[in-house]
Amino acid sequence: MIPETQAPTTEDFAAMLDEVFGTDERFDGKVVTGTIIALDKEAATIDIGLKAEGRVLLKEFAGPGQDAELAIGDKVDIFVERIENATGEAILSREKARREESWTILEKSYEAEERVDGVIFGRVKGGFTVDLNGAVAFLPGSQVDVRPVRDVTPLMNITQPFQILKMDRKRGNIVVSRRAILEETRAEQRAELITTLADGQVVEGIVKNITDYGAFVDLGGIDGLLHVTDISWKRINHPSEVLSIGDTINVQIIRLNPETQRISLGMKQLQEDPWASVEQKFPLGTKLKGRITNITDYGAFVELEEGIEGLVHVSEMSWVKKNVHPGKIVSTSQEVEIMVLEIDPEKRRISLGLKQCLDNPWESFADNFPIGSEIEGEIKNITEFGMFIGLADGEVDGMVHLSDLDWNRSGEDAHYKKGSRTKAVILDIDIEKERVSLGIKQLTADPISRVKGLRKGGTVTCTVTKVTENGLEVSLGDGDQPMDAFIRRSDLSRDRSEQRPERFCAGDKVDAMVTNFDKKSRKIGLSIKTLEITEEKEAVKQYGSSDSGASLGDILGAALAASKEEK
């Protein structure tokens, strides 16, 4: 008897099919090899050996800027994203397959620090996108070239080498650099080229860039710096005054450092140094014409000939304009006449004078106004030590010291106003130091000279101007400027009972003896008492003594009578 068998279920058929064909899910997310079984204008149909087939767009098989070259029957690696059993179609991607393959290769190149080939195919914010045989990398704008590139179009859609700077497979990030490749290549070229160069060598180069401090010159693979001071012997404010980008020029290698590969260049060194014969060309004291090239706070530079400049210091610009900015005396590009004052060929300095080519107002003033002359001017400034007066239409200033303002009053007590006019006497002129000393008190005679007997031991007649408790204030001499003095209470009389100031009134005339006189400080000491004692001694000496029987009254009476007869 044939035993009965149980009919197979649906699960049994599935198990048998899996056993024969395998499970489709084991293909998901993996790269498999498929066969192109059909082609149309847009896509290729690919058989990957499953129950389902898939379609892939033709553009996924083409590189940037290229067309796909496929044929039916071609074997291609393809990435299986998922199997759509419901529709019987597989979702495939050639691009992801290439990417997976590329990542594996790129990781090996990154670890070995090897170059990789890629194609710049698009622009993004901050840089560009690069196709590294399926993997998309980011190329920062700063890593495109060694110098900023304005137009990247010529670099796109062409295969060229790159250096991987950073990559992260989990995040799908790759950063590459084209600049690193160029710098490495240039470094090799520079190292080779620099062995052919030497100090003092004259080479030809092309101006590649111009800055405020100089120009960079390409010597055929290596750049040298041509500093602005080495472009020409004459003053240059900016290199663009002489050079333009793209110019082909001859330069001399001034300094070469093989280790740092820095090269200093010079153009003016190919010309004769104009300073070599400067002393013969411009002897001291020579007057010549030049052009103002630059003005500073301390003076102005004058070009005497191309490559030779001299400085007119602010102190040598004008005889009379002091503490004035040079820009208010001369202007740039102005032609002026100057005198050579000093030359230092080693330091390449020439000191020039502008005022030396003009009439010296101090000499003219000395000729027109000799010492002792009376002159009038405007008070320009008043200081703690005196005041300055403008003379000769303001070209020359004279100074009146405090001690020369008034014969009797101190300078602080003399009142003058700025802007007012006053007369003065010229006391001294120093042309070299540009000084004129003036005096105002000298306009009148010294009151001392008008006072008779004004000497120590002399007798003077004075007028009481004020009676005080301590003595008398008196004045000596006549005129507008009498001299003031003071007679102390104890000096009013030899008799103590008569030493009373109230005995006198303002306006009284009194005789007194000069006990002290300092002409410089103008201090006068007067004493009626000393005069009386002196007169008594003289009378006794002349007319006898009391020992002869004559009384002191008789002696003084006789002296008084004799004095009247003399008068």
Secondary structure, DSSP 8 states (H G I E B T S, - for coil): ---------HHHHHHHHHHHH--GGGGTTEEEEEEEEEE-SSEEEEE-SSS-EEEEEGGGGS-TT------TT-EEEEEEEEEETTTTEEEEEHHHHHHHHHHHHHHHHHHTT-EEEEEEEEEETTEEEEEETTEEEEEEGGGS-SS--S--GGGBTSEEEEEEEEEETTTTEEEEESHHHHHHHHHHHHHHHHTT--TT-EEEEEEEEE-SSEEEEE-SSSEEEEEGGGT-SS--S-GGGT--TT-EEEEEEEEEETTTTEEEEESGGGS--GGGGHHHHS-TT-EEEEEEEEEETTEEEEEEETTEEEEEEGGGS-SS--S--GGGT--TT-EEEEEEEEEETTTTEEEEESGGGS--HHHHHHHHS-TT-EEEEEEEEE-SSEEEEEETTTTEEEEEEGGGS-SSS-GGG----TT-EEEEEEEEEETTTTEEEEESGGGS--GGGGSTT-STT-EEEEEEEEEETTEEEEEESSSSS-EEEEEEGGGS-SSGGG--GGG--TT-EEEEEEEEEETTTTEEEEEHHHHHHHHHHHHHHHH--GGGT--HHHHHHHHHHHHHHH-
